[in-house]
Amino acid sequence: MAVNLTPQYLEAEADYKKAQTAEERLECLRRMWTLVPKHKASEKLQAELKTKISDTKAEIEQEKKNPKKVGVSYKIPRQGAGQVLLIGGPNSGKSRILTRLTRSTPEVAPYPFTTREPIPGMMDWQDVRVQLIDTPPITPDYLEGYLSSMIRTADACVLVLDLGDDDGPFAAESVCERLAQVKTVLTGKPPAQAEDPSVVHVRTILAANKLDAEGAAERLEIVREMFADRFPVVTLDAESGNQLEGLRDAIYRMLDVIRVYTKRPGKPADMASPFTCPVGSNVAQFAAVVHQDFAEKLKSARIWGTGVFDGQTVTRDHVLHDKDVVELHV
């Protein structure tokens, strides 16, 4: 007999794997316990959850008795359609990209290690916004302690590479290798199921920056040889703005989300502020995005959009498409 885990349970399990503290893991475990189907086929899973909850509670109590001394930590709340980190080696142009794509104003200077803490900004893409975060550089012997956790919990990353420097491709490779040492793997296409649950695969595109620099074309050939089979490669020059819009589009597309607009009964649709949810989401999953209680209380929904006639009543498992308009009845 199959356990038949719900999408809500799988989402809680994914959050558990990304949790950074014992308190966060305990919260996720409690959600998983509430959502796991209670029948004979799930008895083993239920027992495992009970054990993990008990062990995590003990871990929290132990930490309270013997608190650890910790260094600087940053936790930037996720906003918009997704949280995307700009990562790379020194002087690759991350901060300049942030100033070009958002209204953020980090210090930009022609010397390494200008960025010493994460700096967020909001990037517009049509009628949605994506959160970009500039981060300190990564080298073989320099990785801020908090940065790997931020990368592991982000929706995606942009690995920025300097085409103006002969060492640019190798600096980007060093970033990948350094993160792999802390079980964080950058990849263009994360596996559906990781063999080692302690290893986190982070969806990543490679932004080959400084395209207008002398010798950039020759270096780009090396970049494609080294990285094209691992990441989608986007070329640009952030300083001049050359091909910048291509990077903007690539960042949004990487998130693999759709826009869904809401409509109140008897009122026109709100076409100014869409919600975003993963491609393949159904009506029930979208309802949970609008409000965490709506998924359970949902009685019916009407749709205006792809594959339906205007105002058609659909079931909870109806799959939504980009720019659908949904009227929820709870």
Secondary structure as UniProt FT lines:
FT   HELIX           7..18
FT   HELIX           22..35
FT   HELIX           40..42
FT   HELIX           43..65
FT   STRAND          83..88
FT   TURN            90..91
FT   HELIX           94..101
FT   TURN            112..113
FT   STRAND          119..125
FT   TURN            126..127
FT   STRAND          128..134
FT   TURN            140..141
FT   TURN            145..146
FT   HELIX           147..153
FT   STRAND          156..162
FT   TURN            163..164
FT   TURN            166..167
FT   HELIX           168..180
FT   TURN            181..183
FT   STRAND          184..187
FT   TURN            197..198
FT   STRAND          200..209
FT   TURN            211..212
FT   TURN            214..215
FT   HELIX           216..227
FT   TURN            228..230
FT   STRAND          233..235
FT   TURN            238..241
FT   HELIX           244..254
FT   STRAND          257..262
FT   TURN            265..266
FT   STRAND          270..278
FT   TURN            279..280
FT   HELIX           283..290
FT   TURN            292..293
FT   HELIX           294..297
FT   STRAND          300..304
FT   TURN            306..307
FT   TURN            310..311
FT   STRAND          312..314
FT   TURN            316..317
FT   TURN            322..323
FT   STRAND          324..329
//
